[in-house]
Amino acid sequence: HTLVEFVQFRQNSDSWRTMRAALKASQIYSVFFNEGIKFQYPPTSLLIIKFIPQSWLLSVISWILTIVNVVFCIKIFQLSWDWHTVQTIDRSPQPKSETRLQLLILCCLGFTFYPIMKSFSLGQVQTWINAAFAISFWAWMLQRKALAGILTGLTCCLKPQSFLLVIWSALRQQWRFTISAIAILAVVFLFSISLFGFSNHLDYLKVLSFISKHGESLFANHSVNGVLNRLLFNGNNLTWHSKSFAPYHPVVYFGTLITSLFLIITSLMPPKSKEMRGGIIDLSTLALSATIASPVVWEHHYGVLLPIYAFLLPYLVQRPVFGKWTLPYLCLSYVLTSNHFEITDFLAPIPILNIFQSYRLIGGLMVLFCLHRLRSARVPAEKTENPSPDQLRLSSD
């Protein structure tokens, strides 16, 4: 149904509604603590509403960015295909009919990827974040790291967790990316302070602290926090309450904290192979870990997986990390993350079994495990991940 809503240009205003409420308040986060409006974005995000107040224009931009996201994921797949199948298949020119069929299949996979389409349907700023990540992923593949850094810096203004990518790039000494991201973030941050004041930016830390202590128990929260809340029946599982969070529970809080630290630390650690450090697999590992490590990971947040899948499929043809089960493993994870299985709601009242409501988290962890297996390989990655100069030149052309 999300695809139908996209075709019919029907969109809610999930992000935009809360942003408008926050923009009207004298103290931005009074709407969060006093009125129960779940405005969970940094003040810098309000620049969107301030300069683009028209709802119809926000919808048009989101609709275009959804298409842009799919287009760049197709470009990522085609680049990865050209780079990673050269040693495994006959490189004779592909018939036009096969090229068209491949393009049709990729379009179908892109426009039926539930997290991407759900983001548009809700009217979520995550649509913009997903598109920015897909473009920056493509830019990284082509060694356009300054562009990737600029897009990541802009993403940080909407989603602070993305700053982990900046930390990662500094640890990998990817200075073009790091400097570009920090520069654009600094400019936007200073401009935001001039408009909204420094105190509002400090108040955002209180919001983050509150969310980390509570989280969400709703089935759509595909995070460790969501799993623990549902296992302990700590909050409502099936009904969305727009003005309440799950009650504080020490097991949920510390369980989330420990697993989040584990995910982030292991992804920041350098791969064993020096050639893979700072590469696309390394980048994908950190990006996915930063997503899963959040206490609240809604379905549309998994939109970051689409460009990762686009890169991984051809890559794993050459590097079958699980042997003959590699592609079935990847396909299973795709099925879990790209669909909405409403039937799992029947498991909500059943102890232990309600963990299977988090099928998207399971699929995401499967991809993350695969990425870590690739990072831990001792075989040099230069022949399997990084393109040759000639390939880069042809790709740019």
C-alpha positions in Angstrom: 0.0 0.0 0.0 2.9 2.4 0.5 3.8 2.1 -3.2 0.2 3.0 -4.0 0.4 6.0 -1.8 3.6 7.1 -3.5 2.1 6.7 -7.0 -1.0 8.6 -5.8 1.1 11.3 -4.1 -0.6 10.7 -0.7 1.6 11.6 2.2 1.1 12.3 6.0 3.0 15.0 7.8 4.7 13.0 10.6 8.0 15.0 10.8 6.6 18.3 9.4 3.8 18.5 12.0 6.1 18.2 15.0 8.6 20.6 13.4 6.0 23.3 12.9 4.8 22.9 16.5 8.4 23.3 17.8 9.1 26.3 15.5 6.1 28.1 17.0 7.2 27.6 20.6 9.3 30.2 22.4 11.3 27.3 23.9 11.6 24.6 21.3 11.6 21.5 23.5 8.7 22.7 25.7 6.5 20.9 23.2 8.3 17.7 24.0 8.3 17.9 27.8 5.2 20.0 28.4 2.8 19.2 25.5 3.9 15.6 24.8 4.7 16.3 21.1 7.4 13.9 20.0 9.7 16.4 18.4 13.0 14.5 18.6 15.1 16.3 16.1 17.9 18.9 16.8 17.1 22.6 16.4 19.1 22.6 13.2 16.4 20.5 11.6 13.9 23.4 11.9 15.7 25.3 9.2 13.8 23.1 6.7 10.4 24.3 8.0 11.6 27.9 8.4 12.7 28.2 4.8 10.3 25.8 3.2 7.0 26.3 5.1 4.7 25.1 2.3 3.5 21.5 2.9 3.0 20.8 -0.8 6.6 21.8 -1.6 7.9 19.5 1.2 5.9 16.7 -0.3 7.2 17.3 -3.8 10.8 17.4 -2.5 10.3 14.1 -0.6 8.7 12.5 -3.7 11.6 13.5 -5.8 14.1 12.4 -3.2 12.5 9.0 -3.1 13.1 8.6 -6.8 16.6 10.0 -6.4 17.3 7.4 -3.7 16.3 4.5 -5.9 18.2 5.9 -8.9 21.4 6.2 -6.9 21.0 2.7 -5.5 20.7 1.4 -9.0 23.9 3.3 -9.9 25.6 1.7 -6.9 24.5 -1.7 -8.0 25.8 -1.1 -11.5 29.2 0.2 -10.3 29.5 -2.8 -7.9 28.5 -5.2 -10.7 31.1 -3.8 -13.1 33.8 -3.9 -10.4 33.2 -7.3 -8.9 31.9 -9.6 -11.6 34.8 -8.9 -14.0 36.7 -11.9 -12.6 33.8 -14.3 -12.4 31.8 -14.0 -15.6 32.2 -13.4 -19.3 32.5 -9.7 -19.9 31.1 -9.7 -23.4 28.6 -6.8 -24.0 25.3 -7.4 -22.3 22.3 -7.5 -24.7 20.0 -4.5 -24.5 17.1 -6.7 -23.6 19.0 -8.1 -20.5 20.0 -4.5 -19.6 16.4 -3.4 -19.7 15.3 -6.4 -17.7 17.9 -5.8 -15.1 16.9 -2.2 -14.8 13.2 -3.1 -14.4 14.0 -5.6 -11.7 16.2 -3.1 -9.8 13.4 -0.5 -10.0 10.9 -2.9 -8.7 13.2 -3.9 -5.8 13.8 -0.2 -5.0 10.2 1.0 -5.1 9.0 -1.9 -3.1 11.6 -1.6 -0.4 9.3 -1.0 2.6 11.5 1.3 4.7 12.0 3.7 1.8 8.3 3.9 0.8 7.1 4.0 4.4 9.3 7.0 5.0 7.6 8.9 2.2 4.1 7.7 3.2 4.6 9.0 6.7 5.9 12.4 5.6 9.3 11.7 7.3 12.5 13.7 7.1 14.1 10.3 7.1 13.3 10.3 3.4 15.8 13.2 3.0 18.4 11.3 5.2 18.0 8.1 3.2 18.5 9.9 -0.1 21.6 11.8 1.2 23.1 8.5 2.5 22.6 6.8 -0.9 24.2 9.7 -2.8 27.1 9.9 -0.3 27.6 6.1 -0.6 27.8 6.5 -4.4 30.2 9.4 -4.0 32.4 7.4 -1.7 32.6 4.6 -4.2 33.9 7.1 -6.8 36.4 8.6 -4.3 34.4 11.9 -4.2 34.9 12.0 -0.5 34.4 15.8 -0.1 30.9 15.5 -1.6 30.2 12.5 0.7 31.4 14.6 3.7 29.2 17.5 2.8 26.1 15.3 2.5 27.0 13.6 5.8 27.5 17.0 7.5 24.0 18.0 6.4 22.6 14.7 7.6 24.1 15.3 11.0 21.9 18.5 11.2 18.9 16.2 11.0 20.1 13.1 12.8 23.0 13.5 15.3 23.8 9.8 15.2 25.3 10.4 11.8 28.2 12.2 13.5 29.6 8.7 14.2 30.5 8.6 10.5 32.6 11.8 11.0 34.4 10.2 14.0 34.9 7.0 11.9 36.4 9.0 9.0 38.8 10.8 11.3 39.9 7.5 12.8 40.5 6.2 9.2 42.3 9.4 8.3 39.8 10.2 5.5 40.4 13.9 6.0 38.6 15.2 2.9 35.4 13.6 4.2 36.0 14.7 7.8 36.9 18.3 7.1 34.0 18.7 4.6 31.5 17.3 7.1 32.7 19.3 10.0 32.8 22.5 7.9 29.2 22.3 6.7 28.0 21.2 10.1 29.7 24.1 11.8 28.2 26.6 9.4 24.7 25.3 9.8 25.1 24.9 13.6 26.3 28.5 14.0 23.4 29.8 11.9 20.9 27.7 13.9 22.3 29.2 17.1 21.9 32.7 15.8 18.2 32.0 15.0 17.1 29.8 18.0 19.6 30.6 20.7 22.2 28.4 22.5 19.9 27.3 25.3 17.5 25.5 22.9 20.5 23.5 21.6 21.5 22.5 25.1 17.9 21.4 25.8 18.2 18.9 23.0 20.7 16.9 25.2 17.9 16.5 27.8 15.6 15.1 25.0 18.3 12.6 24.0 18.8 11.6 27.6 15.0 11.1 28.1 14.6 9.0 25.0 17.6 6.8 25.9 16.1 6.0 29.3 12.7 5.1 27.9 12.6 4.2 24.2 9.5 2.8 22.5 7.7 -0.5 22.9 5.6 -0.3 19.8 6.2 -3.1 17.3 7.6 -0.6 14.7 10.6 0.1 16.9 13.1 -2.5 15.5 15.9 -1.9 18.0 17.3 -3.8 21.0 15.4 -1.3 23.1 12.1 -2.2 21.4 12.9 -6.0 21.7 13.6 -5.7 25.5 10.5 -3.5 26.1 8.3 -6.0 24.3 9.8 -9.0 26.0 9.2 -7.4 29.4 5.7 -6.1 28.3 6.9 -2.7 29.3 4.6 -0.4 27.4 2.1 -0.8 24.6 3.1 -3.1 21.8 0.4 -2.6 19.1 -1.1 0.9 19.5 0.8 4.1 18.8 0.5 6.7 21.6 1.7 10.0 20.3 2.2 11.6 23.7 3.9 8.8 25.7 7.0 6.6 25.8 7.7 3.3 27.4 8.2 3.5 31.2 11.7 3.5 32.4 13.0 -0.1 33.1 16.6 -0.6 34.3 17.0 -3.9 32.3 15.9 -2.1 29.1 18.1 0.9 29.7 21.3 -0.9 30.5 20.6 -3.7 28.0 20.3 -1.0 25.3 23.3 0.9 26.5 25.6 -2.2 26.6 24.5 -3.5 23.2 24.8 0.0 21.6 28.3 0.5 22.9 29.2 -3.0 21.7 27.9 -2.2 18.2 29.6 1.1 17.9 32.9 0.1 19.4 33.2 -3.0 17.2 32.4 -1.0 14.1 34.9 1.7 14.9 37.7 -0.8 15.3 39.8 -1.1 12.2 39.4 -4.2 9.9 42.2 -6.7 9.9 43.1 -6.0 6.3 44.7 -2.6 5.9 43.4 -2.4 2.3 39.8 -2.6 3.7 40.2 0.3 6.2 38.2 3.2 5.1 36.6 1.2 2.3 33.0 0.7 1.4 32.5 -2.4 3.6 34.0 -0.5 6.5 31.7 2.5 5.9 28.6 0.3 5.6 29.4 -1.4 8.9 29.6 1.8 10.8 26.5 3.3 9.1 24.4 0.2 9.8 25.7 -0.1 13.4 24.9 3.5 14.1 21.4 2.9 13.0 20.8 -0.3 14.9 22.5 1.1 18.1 19.9 3.8 18.5 17.2 3.2 21.2 14.5 4.0 18.7 14.9 2.6 15.2 11.6 2.9 13.3 11.0 0.9 10.2 11.9 3.8 7.8 15.3 4.2 9.5 16.3 0.9 7.8 16.3 2.8 4.5 20.1 3.0 4.8 20.1 -0.7 3.9 19.1 -0.3 0.3 22.4 1.1 -1.0 24.3 -1.4 1.2 22.3 -4.3 -0.4 22.9 -2.8 -3.9 26.7 -2.9 -3.2 26.8 -6.2 -1.4 25.0 -8.4 -4.0 27.7 -8.3 -6.7 30.4 -8.1 -4.1 29.3 -11.4 -2.5 29.2 -13.1 -5.9 33.0 -12.7 -5.8 33.4 -13.1 -2.1 30.9 -15.8 -1.0 31.7 -15.4 2.7 29.2 -18.1 3.7 30.0 -20.4 0.8 27.1 -21.7 -1.2 24.7 -20.2 1.4 25.9 -16.7 0.9 23.3 -15.5 -1.6 20.4 -17.3 0.1 21.5 -15.7 3.4 21.6 -12.2 1.8 18.2 -12.8 0.2 16.6 -13.9 3.5 17.9 -10.8 5.2 16.4 -8.7 2.3 13.0 -10.4 2.6 13.0 -9.6 6.4 14.0 -6.0 6.0 12.1 -5.0 2.9 8.7 -6.2 3.8 6.0 -5.5 6.4 4.7 -8.7 8.0 1.5 -7.7 9.9 0.9 -11.3 10.8 3.6 -11.0 13.5 1.3 -8.8 15.5 -0.5 -11.9 16.7 2.7 -12.8 18.6 2.5 -9.6 20.7 0.9 -11.2 23.8 3.0 -14.4 23.7 6.1 -14.3 25.9 9.5 -14.9 24.1 7.8 -15.4 20.8 7.1 -11.7 20.4 10.8 -11.3 19.7 9.9 -12.3 16.1 8.0 -9.0 15.8 11.5 -7.6 15.4 12.1 -9.4 12.1 13.5 -6.2 10.5 16.1 -6.0 13.3 17.0 -9.7 12.7 17.5 -9.0 9.0 19.6 -5.9 9.8 21.8 -7.9 12.2 22.2 -10.6 9.5 23.6 -7.9 7.2 25.8 -6.5 9.9 27.2 -9.9 10.8 28.0 -10.5 7.1 29.8 -7.1 7.0 31.8 -8.0 10.1 32.8 -11.3 8.5 34.1 -9.5 5.5 36.0 -7.0 7.6 37.6 -9.8 9.6 38.9 -11.5 6.5 42.7 -11.5 6.2 42.6 -11.6 2.4 43.5 -8.2 0.9 40.4 -6.4 -0.3 42.0 -4.4 -3.1 41.0 -6.8 -5.7 37.5 -7.3 -4.4 36.3 -4.0 -3.0 38.3 -1.1 -4.4 38.1 -0.3 -8.1 41.2 0.1 -10.3 42.0 3.6 -11.6 40.8 2.6 -15.0 37.5 1.5 -13.6 37.1 4.7 -11.7 37.8 6.7 -14.8 35.2 4.8 -16.8 32.7 5.0 -14.0 33.2 8.8 -13.9 32.7 9.0 -17.6 
